[in-house]
């Protein structure tokens, strides 16, 4: 351990204490009724009526008047404390100190620290500590407890620094509280550093110390370390208590060690434990709850129900929490019958269900697809006067969703509005999901619009559900409109939203493609698709990349699919006319090598694929090797096609540089099918969809290849590619010579070479 944790300097606060703002504003619920106004003083009632009395005017008092002022200050302080106005309390104490009226012996320290724990107000607790002239170890213990409840590790270290400044040495309780703070903050290494420092200081850990260590290991899911601590504890002859065993069981649950959790239970209750120096320990409701959690995490709902019987076996009454855990095991299987039995058991032994229990019970009814039963449970709860609020209604809405009953969900929504209950986001999401699952997308969008009116802000889940429903129902324009609304609401996009939008664009593009409605524009000098859905797909893709999202294989293929060019001969004629030459297309099937994008894809497809490769969304293909391999076994169809075309495009540049062209191997996925041949079952390899698409593409381009798609491997010879790039055209069948079909740079190079040849011939003559 490098240095002492207690001696570490921290710059979290400037100076000993920095002025801070109130962490939580709590409305005043009580007012001091009769407060006198003294001559020359300030009006105390005015201070009470102020919402944020940040400054208190210093007033010098003496004699009996000073005593009266002190009492008035204390009355105001108590009022602030009752209302939870911790910042105002500290400000008031500061004013009393300036007036010479502060006597911290008349202030109950524990009450203030207790309120700080409830509000997680570490800074106010630290400011309060400044007024204590001679703090004791107990003061710092209470201060550390505030840090532990607030999960403020840095604040805890600051407390230890203040302890050092006060000239005090930590005792076992304070070390244990610091270990507990580290445990709750997930600082396992720091927790053990504190423990080793404690031992080095000669302070003997007690059972609470070991319990805090095991709890920290349990929270971090480090079961081996938890049992290591238990081993140290046993070697030191420290008797474990129920809390230690419960923490060990929780550690097993976090790591999925179900068998080991039951071993701990056996050791806890074994009669042979007397030989180790302690009597058998009877499980409590925490033990049962921890064991049931372990079973649930392991997916063994039946075993969790067996553990539930321990409540009756050991006559444990328990709290609503342990019964709620039991209900979660029922949710795994949708066992409404056992869930209702748990409800009856609670009523029989007098444990009043809380809202979390009712929520879990309704959730079980939903998983059982019994929306009617869920409504009956809520009706019974209201009749018994149980608390039924937003949480329970959210579960009821979820039950309607799980039961695929959107009509009941709408009915419940109207009821919620009628009782003036503000719905939660999860409740509205469940309603929207129910409507979308029932193909009521337009009604779901209406609910989305109502959310803003009700003051409920939608989140990513809200929009994700809507976009998936739009894709399923082919509502492309609605999807694009929702995308604009999402941006106005300031909601971040996610892969689900992007995938649904690009999928919608591809759906609509395919319709236009099949109807021949794809327009190719040559105004920029290069062929570019002029289509609404292509533009939308590219726009969505660009926004996803700008937002830092890595495009998935589905999204990439869907965007590339929207950049396909039509295969008709009319487009090829337009290509040739745009090049300024004329040619009889049937006579020259391999003229595709002269076109931008080879007449198959918009040239933007290549830049999108290259960008995706640079982001790591798709594997890069090196053309510098002596043998090029395109592994299309995990690619989608359109991505595989563009990958092949991009490789050909790179080889075209390589050929122009005078390099030799390598062979190209394409690896393709295959499918297996069992067939009966001569009364014998044989396995045949069939070409998959990607293999069929790539083979069809090569045939359209006029490139010959070796191998079969069904074999999963195709090979294109380098010489074949070279010849394909230099088509030999018959000039008799065309108004223009073969050279006229070459791109302008090639025609210029050929012209210069011809002139040089003519010059040489003249010199020879």
TATA-V302343 format. One record per pair of residues at least 4 apart in sequence whose ideal C-beta (glycine too) atoms are under 6 Angstrom apart, sorted by sequence separation. I is the first residue (numbers start at 0). GAP is how many residues later the second one is. D is the distance in Angstrom with one decimal. If there is no record, write none. Layout:
# TATA-V302343
<<I & GAP & D> <I & GAP & D>>
This chain:
# TATA-V302343
<<13 & 4 & 4.8> <60 & 4 & 5.0> <61 & 4 & 5.1> <109 & 4 & 6.0> <134 & 4 & 3.9> <169 & 4 & 4.1> <186 & 4 & 5.9> <204 & 4 & 3.6> <239 & 4 & 4.0> <265 & 4 & 5.8> <282 & 4 & 3.6> <308 & 4 & 5.9> <309 & 4 & 5.8> <317 & 4 & 4.3> <352 & 4 & 4.1> <387 & 4 & 4.8> <422 & 4 & 4.5> <457 & 4 & 3.7> <459 & 4 & 5.8> <474 & 4 & 5.9> <492 & 4 & 5.0> <494 & 4 & 5.9> <508 & 4 & 5.9> <523 & 4 & 5.9> <550 & 4 & 4.6> <594 & 4 & 4.2> <596 & 4 & 4.7> <600 & 4 & 4.2> <634 & 4 & 4.5> <641 & 4 & 5.9> <686 & 4 & 3.9> <706 & 4 & 5.7> <715 & 4 & 5.8> <735 & 4 & 3.5> <741 & 4 & 3.9> <12 & 5 & 4.9> <60 & 5 & 3.9> <79 & 5 & 4.2> <95 & 5 & 4.5> <96 & 5 & 4.3> <115 & 5 & 4.5> <146 & 5 & 4.6> <162 & 5 & 5.2> <169 & 5 & 5.3> <181 & 5 & 4.3> <197 & 5 & 5.1> <216 & 5 & 4.6> <232 & 5 & 4.8> <251 & 5 & 4.2> <272 & 5 & 5.7> <294 & 5 & 4.8> <310 & 5 & 4.6> <329 & 5 & 4.5> <345 & 5 & 4.4> <352 & 5 & 5.7> <364 & 5 & 4.8> <380 & 5 & 4.3> <399 & 5 & 5.1> <415 & 5 & 5.0> <422 & 5 & 5.5> <434 & 5 & 4.2> <450 & 5 & 4.5> <469 & 5 & 4.2> <485 & 5 & 4.8> <511 & 5 & 4.1> <512 & 5 & 5.6> <521 & 5 & 5.9> <528 & 5 & 4.8> <543 & 5 & 4.4> <550 & 5 & 4.9> <565 & 5 & 5.2> <575 & 5 & 5.9> <582 & 5 & 5.7> <611 & 5 & 4.1> <612 & 5 & 5.3> <622 & 5 & 5.9> <634 & 5 & 4.3> <653 & 5 & 4.7> <675 & 5 & 5.7> <676 & 5 & 5.2> <686 & 5 & 5.3> <697 & 5 & 4.7> <741 & 5 & 5.0> <36 & 6 & 5.1> <46 & 6 & 4.9> <95 & 6 & 4.0> <381 & 6 & 5.6> <511 & 6 & 5.7> <591 & 6 & 4.8> <596 & 6 & 4.8> <611 & 6 & 5.0> <654 & 6 & 6.0> <706 & 6 & 5.1> <730 & 6 & 4.6> <131 & 7 & 6.0> <272 & 7 & 5.4> <310 & 7 & 5.9> <345 & 7 & 5.8> <380 & 7 & 5.5> <415 & 7 & 5.7> <450 & 7 & 5.5> <519 & 7 & 5.1> <520 & 7 & 5.2> <575 & 7 & 5.3> <591 & 7 & 4.7> <595 & 7 & 5.4> <612 & 7 & 4.5> <673 & 7 & 5.7> <674 & 7 & 6.0> <697 & 7 & 5.6> <706 & 7 & 4.4> <730 & 7 & 5.7> <60 & 8 & 4.7> <79 & 8 & 4.5> <80 & 8 & 5.5> <115 & 8 & 5.8> <146 & 8 & 4.4> <181 & 8 & 4.7> <182 & 8 & 5.5> <216 & 8 & 4.4> <217 & 8 & 5.8> <251 & 8 & 4.8> <294 & 8 & 4.5> <295 & 8 & 5.5> <329 & 8 & 5.4> <364 & 8 & 4.4> <365 & 8 & 6.0> <399 & 8 & 4.8> <434 & 8 & 5.1> <435 & 8 & 5.1> <469 & 8 & 5.4> <631 & 8 & 4.0> <706 & 8 & 5.4> <738 & 8 & 5.8> <34 & 9 & 4.4> <79 & 9 & 4.6> <115 & 9 & 4.1> <146 & 9 & 4.1> <181 & 9 & 3.8> <216 & 9 & 3.7> <251 & 9 & 3.6> <270 & 9 & 5.8> <294 & 9 & 3.8> <329 & 9 & 4.2> <364 & 9 & 3.8> <399 & 9 & 3.9> <434 & 9 & 4.0> <469 & 9 & 4.0> <519 & 9 & 6.0> <520 & 9 & 4.4> <620 & 9 & 6.0> <673 & 9 & 5.9> <674 & 9 & 5.6> <704 & 9 & 5.0> <705 & 9 & 4.6> <728 & 9 & 3.8> <34 & 10 & 4.9> <650 & 10 & 5.6> <268 & 11 & 5.2> <518 & 11 & 4.4> <671 & 11 & 5.4> <672 & 11 & 5.3> <704 & 11 & 4.9> <738 & 11 & 5.4> <76 & 12 & 5.8> <143 & 12 & 5.8> <178 & 12 & 5.3> <213 & 12 & 4.9> <248 & 12 & 4.9> <291 & 12 & 4.6> <326 & 12 & 5.5> <361 & 12 & 4.7> <431 & 12 & 4.7> <728 & 12 & 6.0> <267 & 13 & 5.0> <517 & 13 & 5.9> <571 & 13 & 5.3> <629 & 13 & 5.7> <672 & 13 & 5.6> <128 & 14 & 5.7> <694 & 14 & 4.7> <41 & 15 & 5.2> <76 & 15 & 5.3> <143 & 15 & 5.4> <178 & 15 & 5.3> <213 & 15 & 5.2> <248 & 15 & 5.3> <291 & 15 & 5.0> <361 & 15 & 5.7> <396 & 15 & 5.9> <431 & 15 & 5.6> <669 & 15 & 4.9> <670 & 15 & 4.7> <31 & 16 & 5.7> <111 & 16 & 5.6> <142 & 16 & 5.0> <177 & 16 & 5.3> <212 & 16 & 4.6> <247 & 16 & 4.8> <290 & 16 & 4.7> <325 & 16 & 5.3> <360 & 16 & 5.6> <430 & 16 & 5.9> <465 & 16 & 5.8> <568 & 16 & 5.6> <703 & 16 & 5.8> <30 & 17 & 5.6> <670 & 17 & 5.1> <40 & 18 & 5.4> <124 & 18 & 5.6> <307 & 18 & 4.7> <377 & 18 & 5.8> <412 & 18 & 5.5> <540 & 18 & 4.7> <669 & 18 & 5.8> <690 & 18 & 3.5> <139 & 19 & 5.8> <209 & 19 & 5.8> <244 & 19 & 5.9> <322 & 19 & 5.6> <668 & 19 & 4.5> <574 & 20 & 5.0> <124 & 21 & 4.4> <668 & 21 & 5.8> <702 & 21 & 5.5> <155 & 22 & 5.9> <225 & 22 & 6.0> <287 & 22 & 5.1> <338 & 22 & 5.8> <373 & 22 & 5.6> <408 & 22 & 5.2> <478 & 22 & 5.7> <536 & 22 & 4.9> <667 & 22 & 5.9> <686 & 22 & 3.6> <72 & 23 & 5.1> <139 & 23 & 5.0> <174 & 23 & 4.3> <209 & 23 & 4.4> <244 & 23 & 4.4> <287 & 23 & 5.9> <322 & 23 & 5.6> <357 & 23 & 5.3> <392 & 23 & 5.9> <427 & 23 & 5.5> <462 & 23 & 5.1> <667 & 23 & 4.0> <686 & 23 & 4.4> <121 & 24 & 5.8> <508 & 24 & 4.3> <685 & 24 & 5.6> <121 & 25 & 5.7> <155 & 25 & 4.4> <190 & 25 & 4.7> <225 & 25 & 3.9> <303 & 25 & 3.7> <338 & 25 & 4.2> <373 & 25 & 3.9> <408 & 25 & 4.1> <478 & 25 & 4.8> <507 & 25 & 4.4> <536 & 25 & 4.2> <684 & 25 & 5.2> <620 & 26 & 5.7> <103 & 27 & 5.6> <622 & 27 & 4.5> <43 & 28 & 5.6> <103 & 28 & 5.5> <121 & 28 & 5.0> <187 & 28 & 5.7> <222 & 28 & 4.7> <300 & 28 & 4.4> <335 & 28 & 5.7> <370 & 28 & 5.5> <405 & 28 & 4.4> <427 & 28 & 5.7> <440 & 28 & 4.9> <462 & 28 & 5.8> <475 & 28 & 4.4> <504 & 28 & 4.4> <533 & 28 & 4.5> <112 & 29 & 4.1> <116 & 29 & 5.2> <182 & 29 & 5.7> <217 & 29 & 5.2> <222 & 29 & 5.8> <335 & 29 & 5.7> <370 & 29 & 5.2> <400 & 29 & 4.6> <405 & 29 & 5.0> <435 & 29 & 5.6> <470 & 29 & 4.2> <532 & 29 & 6.0> <115 & 30 & 4.6> <119 & 30 & 3.8> <121 & 30 & 4.7> <393 & 30 & 5.4> <396 & 30 & 4.9> <466 & 30 & 4.9> <69 & 31 & 4.8> <134 & 31 & 5.6> <136 & 31 & 5.9> <171 & 31 & 5.3> <206 & 31 & 5.5> <282 & 31 & 5.8> <284 & 31 & 5.3> <300 & 31 & 4.4> <424 & 31 & 5.9> <459 & 31 & 5.9> <504 & 31 & 5.1> <68 & 32 & 6.0> <116 & 32 & 4.5> <140 & 32 & 5.8> <147 & 32 & 5.3> <152 & 32 & 4.2> <175 & 32 & 5.2> <179 & 32 & 4.3> <182 & 32 & 5.2> <187 & 32 & 4.9> <210 & 32 & 4.8> <214 & 32 & 4.7> <217 & 32 & 4.3> <222 & 32 & 4.2> <281 & 32 & 5.9> <292 & 32 & 6.0> <295 & 32 & 5.6> <300 & 32 & 5.1> <316 & 32 & 5.8> <323 & 32 & 5.4> <330 & 32 & 5.6> <335 & 32 & 4.1> <354 & 32 & 5.1> <358 & 32 & 4.9> <362 & 32 & 4.9> <365 & 32 & 5.4> <370 & 32 & 3.9> <393 & 32 & 5.1> <397 & 32 & 4.6> <400 & 32 & 5.1> <405 & 32 & 3.8> <428 & 32 & 5.2> <432 & 32 & 5.1> <440 & 32 & 5.4> <463 & 32 & 4.5> <467 & 32 & 5.3> <470 & 32 & 4.9> <475 & 32 & 4.8> <504 & 32 & 3.8> <112 & 33 & 5.9> <121 & 33 & 4.3> <140 & 33 & 5.4> <143 & 33 & 4.3> <147 & 33 & 4.1> <150 & 33 & 5.6> <175 & 33 & 4.6> <178 & 33 & 4.5> <182 & 33 & 2.9> <210 & 33 & 5.0> <213 & 33 & 4.1> <217 & 33 & 3.6> <220 & 33 & 4.0> <260 & 33 & 4.6> <284 & 33 & 3.5> <288 & 33 & 4.3> <291 & 33 & 4.9> <295 & 33 & 5.4> <319 & 33 & 5.6> <323 & 33 & 4.8> <326 & 33 & 4.1> <330 & 33 & 5.2> <333 & 33 & 4.1> <358 & 33 & 5.0> <361 & 33 & 4.2> <365 & 33 & 3.0> <393 & 33 & 4.1> <396 & 33 & 4.2> <400 & 33 & 4.2> <403 & 33 & 5.9> <422 & 33 & 5.9> <428 & 33 & 5.4> <431 & 33 & 5.5> <435 & 33 & 3.6> <463 & 33 & 5.8> <466 & 33 & 3.9> <470 & 33 & 5.2> <473 & 33 & 6.0> <608 & 33 & 5.1> <89 & 34 & 5.6> <136 & 34 & 5.7> <143 & 34 & 6.0> <146 & 34 & 5.3> <150 & 34 & 5.1> <152 & 34 & 5.6> <171 & 34 & 5.9> <206 & 34 & 5.5> <216 & 34 & 5.6> <220 & 34 & 5.0> <222 & 34 & 5.5> <287 & 34 & 5.7> <291 & 34 & 6.0> <319 & 34 & 4.5> <322 & 34 & 5.9> <326 & 34 & 5.8> <329 & 34 & 4.6> <333 & 34 & 4.1> <335 & 34 & 5.9> <354 & 34 & 5.7> <357 & 34 & 4.7> <361 & 34 & 5.2> <364 & 34 & 5.3> <368 & 34 & 4.6> <370 & 34 & 4.7> <389 & 34 & 5.2> <396 & 34 & 5.6> <399 & 34 & 5.6> <405 & 34 & 5.9> <424 & 34 & 5.7> <440 & 34 & 5.8> <459 & 34 & 5.5> <627 & 34 & 5.5> <632 & 34 & 5.4> <52 & 35 & 6.0> <85 & 35 & 5.0> <366 & 35 & 5.8> <501 & 35 & 5.2> <564 & 35 & 5.9> <626 & 35 & 5.5> <140 & 36 & 5.6> <147 & 36 & 5.5> <175 & 36 & 5.6> <210 & 36 & 5.9> <217 & 36 & 5.8> <257 & 36 & 5.6> <288 & 36 & 4.9> <323 & 36 & 4.9> <330 & 36 & 5.1> <354 & 36 & 5.0> <358 & 36 & 4.0> <365 & 36 & 3.8> <625 & 36 & 5.3> <626 & 36 & 5.6> <627 & 36 & 4.7> <628 & 36 & 4.9> <629 & 36 & 4.8> <630 & 36 & 4.8> <631 & 36 & 5.6> <632 & 36 & 4.6> <89 & 37 & 4.7> <136 & 37 & 6.0> <284 & 37 & 4.4> <319 & 37 & 4.7> <326 & 37 & 5.8> <354 & 37 & 5.3> <361 & 37 & 5.3> <370 & 37 & 5.2> <563 & 37 & 6.0> <604 & 37 & 4.9> <608 & 37 & 5.7> <85 & 38 & 4.2> <89 & 38 & 5.8> <92 & 38 & 5.4> <238 & 38 & 6.0> <501 & 38 & 5.8> <562 & 38 & 5.4> <55 & 39 & 3.4> <238 & 39 & 4.5> <241 & 39 & 5.2> <500 & 39 & 4.7> <562 & 39 & 4.1> <57 & 40 & 4.5> <58 & 40 & 5.7> <245 & 40 & 4.9> <249 & 40 & 4.8> <252 & 40 & 4.9> <257 & 40 & 4.5> <605 & 40 & 5.3> <57 & 41 & 5.4> <245 & 41 & 5.4> <248 & 41 & 4.3> <252 & 41 & 3.5> <562 & 41 & 5.9> <600 & 41 & 5.9> <248 & 42 & 5.9> <251 & 42 & 5.8> <255 & 42 & 5.8> <562 & 42 & 4.3> <669 & 42 & 4.5> <31 & 43 & 5.6> <245 & 44 & 5.5> <252 & 44 & 5.6> <667 & 44 & 5.1> <559 & 45 & 5.2> <497 & 46 & 4.6> <31 & 47 & 5.1> <597 & 47 & 5.6> <517 & 48 & 5.2> <665 & 48 & 4.4> <639 & 50 & 5.2> <664 & 50 & 5.2> <29 & 52 & 5.9> <505 & 52 & 4.5> <663 & 52 & 4.4> <501 & 53 & 5.1> <508 & 53 & 4.5> <636 & 53 & 5.5> <28 & 54 & 5.6> <492 & 54 & 5.7> <639 & 54 & 5.9> <662 & 54 & 5.7> <27 & 55 & 5.0> <498 & 55 & 5.6> <502 & 55 & 5.6> <505 & 55 & 4.9> <662 & 55 & 5.0> <479 & 56 & 6.0> <498 & 56 & 5.3> <501 & 56 & 4.0> <505 & 56 & 5.7> <521 & 56 & 5.1> <555 & 56 & 5.3> <636 & 56 & 4.7> <640 & 56 & 5.4> <661 & 56 & 5.2> <25 & 57 & 5.6> <494 & 57 & 5.8> <497 & 57 & 5.5> <501 & 57 & 5.5> <504 & 57 & 5.5> <660 & 57 & 3.9> <25 & 58 & 3.8> <631 & 58 & 5.7> <25 & 59 & 5.9> <660 & 60 & 5.1> <550 & 61 & 5.8> <660 & 61 & 5.1> <21 & 65 & 3.2> <549 & 65 & 5.9> <550 & 66 & 4.9> <549 & 67 & 5.5> <526 & 69 & 5.6> <525 & 70 & 5.0> <650 & 70 & 6.0> <654 & 70 & 5.6> <528 & 73 & 4.9> <651 & 73 & 5.9> <527 & 74 & 5.9> <525 & 77 & 5.7> <560 & 77 & 4.2> <559 & 78 & 4.1> <556 & 79 & 3.3> <559 & 79 & 6.0> <556 & 81 & 4.6> <556 & 82 & 4.7> <559 & 82 & 5.1> <552 & 83 & 5.5> <555 & 83 & 5.6> <23 & 95 & 5.1> <22 & 98 & 4.9> <19 & 103 & 4.2> <16 & 109 & 5.9> <591 & 109 & 5.0> <16 & 110 & 5.5> <589 & 112 & 3.7> <16 & 113 & 5.3> <588 & 113 & 4.4> <592 & 131 & 5.4> <592 & 132 & 5.1> <589 & 134 & 5.5> <589 & 137 & 4.9> <587 & 141 & 5.5> <11 & 142 & 4.8> <11 & 146 & 6.0> <586 & 146 & 5.1> <9 & 147 & 5.5> <9 & 148 & 5.7> <7 & 149 & 6.0> <583 & 149 & 5.2> <582 & 151 & 4.9> <581 & 153 & 4.7> <5 & 154 & 4.3> <581 & 154 & 5.5> <580 & 155 & 4.4> <580 & 159 & 4.4> <580 & 160 & 5.3> <4 & 188 & 5.7> <4 & 189 & 5.7> <0 & 192 & 5.0>>
